[in-house]
Amino acid sequence: MKSTDMDLKPAFSDPVMDSTESYRVIMQAMAKPAYAHEFPLEMDVPGKIGAAAGQILLTMADGDTPLWIAPELRDSALDLWIRFHTGCPLVERPEEATFVLATPETALKQLEKLSTGSPEYPDRGATVILVSKMIKADSGPVCSGPGFKEPRRIDFDGASPALWSLIGESRMDYPAGLDWLLVSGQSVAALPRSTKLEDTTCM
């Protein structure tokens, strides 16, 4: 379907209830990190980002949260969909973004450019929505910290020791740092900047 032909109806059939449910799933993911949570609402989202990423943007993005989209994920239909439903400005440089929509390959190349905020203004640190084919439990680095009763492991398709190492380094200046939302299809797993990663180079 061409972007000019898209029928831009409300993305949520019940905007109040659906956005509330999506927000609940996101908050559960942040409160219970390194664990895959499912969005119950199915949704057709243009391009390759999937339903979970789409619902995160619909729920969290607005006119005050610039978004950078990796080139391999960006197309005109997705741009139109995001602008129409969220009013979110799309920026050309990742360092300008509040939200970053990326694949593992692009995240590895752009990670050092992203805003991590500062101890005085930690809220200026970016949130990375990382699109992957699969989120995997019981492999990957050991995660611990707030929200963990006991350490858990998590991994995702396309991860590498180098990327995991950089993800771990992105939280070293906590409370400044980056928040990560791993998405695949209907699933989201959060790695807030408060999460400690161990053994990121031993996989």
Long-range contacts (C-beta under 8 A, 24 or more apart in sequence): 1-46, 1-77, 2-77, 3-46, 3-75, 3-76, 3-77, 3-79, 3-80, 6-46, 6-77, 6-80, 6-81, 8-80, 8-81, 8-84, 8-85, 10-85, 11-43, 11-54, 11-58, 11-81, 11-85, 12-41, 12-58, 19-58, 19-59, 22-55, 22-56, 22-58, 22-59, 23-59, 25-55, 25-188, 26-56, 26-59, 26-60, 26-181, 26-188, 26-190, 29-181, 29-188, 29-189, 29-190, 30-147, 30-179, 30-190, 30-192, 31-147, 32-147, 33-143, 33-145, 33-147, 33-148, 33-152, 33-189, 33-190, 33-191, 33-192, 33-195, 34-143, 34-148, 34-152, 34-153, 34-154, 34-189, 34-190, 34-191, 34-195, 35-137, 35-152, 35-154, 35-189, 36-135, 36-137, 36-154, 36-187, 36-188, 36-189, 37-187, 37-188, 37-189, 38-186, 38-187, 39-186, 39-187, 39-188, 40-186, 42-186, 45-78, 45-81, 46-75, 46-77, 46-78, 46-80, 46-81, 47-73, 47-74, 47-75, 47-77, 47-78, 48-72, 48-73, 48-131, 49-73, 49-78, 49-101, 49-129, 49-131, 49-183, 50-131, 50-183, 50-184, 50-185, 50-186, 51-185, 51-186, 52-183, 52-184, 52-185, 52-186, 52-187, 52-188, 53-101, 53-129, 53-131, 53-183, 54-81, 56-129, 56-181, 56-183, 56-188, 57-82, 57-85, 57-86, 57-88, 57-99, 57-101, 57-129, 58-85, 58-86, 60-99, 60-127, 61-86, 61-88, 61-99, 62-86, 62-87, 62-88, 63-87, 63-88, 63-89, 64-98, 65-98, 65-99, 66-90, 66-91, 66-96, 66-97, 66-98, 66-99, 67-91, 67-97, 67-98, 67-99, 67-100, 67-101, 68-92, 68-93, 68-94, 68-96, 68-97, 68-99, 68-100, 68-101, 69-101, 69-102, 70-100, 70-101, 70-102, 70-103, 70-106, 70-107, 70-110, 71-106, 72-103, 72-105, 72-106, 73-101, 73-102, 73-103, 73-131, 94-126, 97-126, 98-126, 98-127, 99-126, 99-127, 99-129, 100-126, 100-127, 100-128, 100-129, 101-129, 101-131, 102-128, 102-129, 102-130, 102-131, 103-130, 103-131, 103-132, 103-158, 104-130, 104-132, 104-156, 104-157, 104-158, 104-159, 104-160, 104-163, 105-158, 107-163, 108-160, 108-162, 108-163, 108-166, 111-163, 111-166, 111-167, 111-170, 111-178, 112-166, 114-170, 114-178, 116-170, 116-173, 116-176, 116-177, 116-178, 117-175, 117-176, 117-177, 118-176, 119-173, 119-175, 119-176, 122-174, 122-175, 122-176, 122-177, 122-193, 125-176, 125-177, 125-178, 125-179, 125-193, 126-178, 126-179, 127-178, 127-179, 127-180, 127-181, 128-178, 128-179, 128-180, 128-181, 129-181, 129-183, 130-156, 130-180, 130-181, 130-182, 130-183, 131-183, 131-184, 132-156, 132-157, 132-158, 132-159, 132-182, 132-183, 132-184, 133-157, 133-158, 133-184, 134-184, 135-182, 135-183, 135-184, 135-187, 135-189, 139-203, 140-164, 140-203, 141-168, 141-197, 141-198, 141-199, 141-200, 141-203, 142-197, 142-198, 142-199, 143-191, 143-195, 143-196, 143-197, 143-198, 144-195, 144-196, 144-198, 145-194, 145-195, 145-196, 146-192, 146-194, 146-195, 147-192, 147-194, 147-195, 151-198, 154-182, 154-189, 154-191, 155-203, 156-182, 156-184, 156-189, 157-184, 159-203, 161-200, 161-201, 161-202, 161-203, 164-197, 164-200, 164-201, 164-203, 165-200, 165-201, 167-191, 167-197, 167-200, 168-197, 168-200, 171-195, 171-196, 171-197
